Amino acid sequence: MMMVIERLTTLHYPAIKQIVLSEQQNKFSANGEQFLSALEPSDNAYVIKADELIIGFFKIDTQFNSRYDFCKPASLGLRSFTIDPIHQGKGFGKQSVRFLLQQLPKLYSNHDCIYLTVNCKNPAAHHCYNQAGFIDTNELYQGGSAGPQHIMYAQLSNL
Ligand SMILES: CC(C)(COP(=O)(O)OP(=O)(O)OC[C@H]1O[C@@H](n2cnc3c(N)ncnc32)[C@H](O)[C@@H]1OP(=O)(O)O)[C@@H](O)C(=O)NCCC(=O)NCCS
């Protein structure tokens, strides 16, 4: 299977808009439509493709470390990481996170580290990130709209 991450363009919009989460999962991440409408200039949005098929999306928040006290300097934030429900549970989440951790050092050579927060009631995502190389800081972020979140990070190494 060939996996790629591509910067989001308007050509991707129709496929992204078809990614719709259950009400339960929508507490933890955005639907495609919401993802597109919430993008800010400091966000770099990406689509995840497996064998040319769009299976999900995420964004890199380049201002994450100025928004959250828990970040080290020169760090990025991973947000809205979502696998299309029709493609969940097949290992794509884990493979995508592994793949993006491999690719990010090339794309963001001035950054050392990447953070994310994951809701304490979202064990599937926590497990996925953990399996793919993110480390739990064992600190909680309390500011989320859907309850406490684990703070996780990964080193971005060019080595
Ligand atoms: C979280 C998400 C990205 C995982 O993607 P996925 O493709 O379904 O995950 P994978 O198939 O790669 O599974 C990853 C691991 O999680 C495990 N897992 C799946 N559901 C689980 C659950 N309810 N509880 C615990 N572990 C679970 C899988 O067994 C697998 O572990 P393993 O490799 O040790 O067997 C996907 O469910 C999703 O998009 N959820 C909605 C949006 C969201 O919550 N995003 C995260 C925001 S922080």
The ligand as an ORCA input file, in Angstrom:
! r2SCAN-3c Opt
* xyz 0 1
  C      -8.630      7.722     16.136
  C      -8.581      7.307     14.676
  C      -7.753      8.312     13.914
  C      -7.945      5.926     14.600
  O      -7.867      5.545     13.236
  P      -8.056      4.019     12.755
  O      -7.617      3.932     11.353
  O      -9.423      3.584     13.092
  O      -7.020      3.299     13.745
  P      -6.193      1.971     13.491
  O      -7.028      1.012     12.693
  O      -4.856      2.330     12.976
  O      -6.085      1.442     14.988
  C      -5.103      1.933     15.849
  C      -5.118      1.157     17.141
  O      -6.237      1.569     17.957
  C      -6.926      0.407     18.441
  N      -8.304      0.752     18.739
  C      -9.318      0.922     17.865
  N     -10.443      1.224     18.532
  C     -10.115      1.229     19.846
  C     -10.845      1.503     21.059
  N     -12.145      1.814     21.045
  N     -10.171      1.455     22.245
  C      -8.847      1.165     22.281
  N      -8.107      0.906     21.157
  C      -8.749      0.950     19.980
  C      -6.736     -0.585     17.340
  O      -6.953     -1.893     17.823
  C      -5.278     -0.346     16.971
  O      -4.417     -0.898     17.912
  P      -3.509     -2.197     17.614
  O      -2.702     -1.846     16.405
  O      -2.707     -2.338     18.849
  O      -4.487     -3.287     17.356
  C     -10.013      7.225     14.072
  O     -10.783      6.377     14.875
  C     -10.707      8.551     13.950
  O     -10.552      9.271     12.962
  N     -11.533      8.900     14.962
  C     -12.367     10.100     14.931
  C     -11.564     11.373     15.021
  C     -10.658     11.406     16.221
  O     -11.023     11.027     17.321
  N      -9.441     11.898     15.984
  C      -8.449     12.076     17.009
  C      -8.548     13.435     17.564
  S      -7.289     13.721     18.804
*
